[in-house]
């Protein structure tokens, strides 16, 4: 797909947003060298609660709604650290997922405005 888009004239791409699919990420590296990849925030957020106890999922969803409001990566990390502090013992597997994908899901905050 990416190769076909390039052959049809696609240019000026500065980022690719997708889920965490290895094949798509490899294709992006191969056919769009130098383009930054960002993990899709929707898929990222949908994945995390599945690793939390059912009793914590609603509260986690409310906490995550604040995660994508900050305008800088520093502010986002502050919110993330607060979420980790609150849910670290209640939902450790979910917090591990939060940490693993955080930088790639909020990569957009590192782009100039």
N, C-alpha and C positions, 0 to 999 in steps of 0.2 A: 504494500500500500504506500509506504513512504517513498520507495524508489519510484513508483508510478507518479506520485505527486511531484517529485523533483523533475522527472522527465517532462511533465506537463507544464513546468515553469515555476513551480513554487520556490520562492526565495524570501529572504528577509526574516526568516523565522528566528525568534530569540528564545523561545521556550516551547516545550511540549508538556502537556498535562495529560496524565493517564492514570489508570490504576497501577498496581504494583506487579503487573504481568511481566515476567522475565523476558519473554519473546519480544514484546513490544519495546521494552527498554533496550534490549540488544539491537533491535532494528533501528531505533533512534540513534544509538551510538554509532552504528555503521553508516547510516544514510544521512544523518544530520549532525555531523561532527561539530563540536563546539557549541551546540545548542544545549541550553540548560533544561533538565528534566524536573518537573514538579509532580509530586504525587497528588492525585485528585483528593481534595479535601472531603468530598462527600463520601467516597468509598473508604477513606481513612477513618472518618468518624463512625461510619456504619459498622466497621470491623471491630473496633475497640470494645463496645459494650458486650459483644458476644463472649468476651473473655472474662467478664465480671459476673459475680453472683446475681441472680435475677433480682434479688432485693435491692441491689445498688444501681441497676440500669437506669431507672428514671432520674435519680439524683445525678448520676453521671452525665446524662444527656443535658440536663440543665447547666451543669458546670461547663460542658463542652461548648455550649452556645456562646460563652464568653471568650473562648479560645481564639476565635477568628475576628474579633473586633479590634484588637490593637493595631496601631499603625506602624509599629517598629518591631523588629525581632526581639529586642530587649524587653519590650512590654509583653510580648507574647510569651517569652520565657518566664517572666514573672507570674503570669496567669498559670502557665503549665506547672511551675514549681508549687504554686498554691494547691492545684488539683492533686499533684503527687503527694503533697503533705496530708491532704484530707483523706485521700482514697488509698494511699500506699499500703496500709495494712488490711483494709476492707476488700480491696480488689487488686492484689499484686500482679496478677497476669495481665489485666487490662492496663495497668500502669506501665508495665514492660512494653506493651504494644504502643502506648502513647509515646514513650521515650524513643522507641525504635524509629518511628516514622515522622517524628515531629519536624525535624529540620527540612526534610523533603516536602512535607505537606505545607509548610509555611515559607517555602523558598521565595514566594512572590514578594515577601516583605524585604528581601535583599535587593530587589530591582529598584532602579531610580524611578521617581514619580514622573 
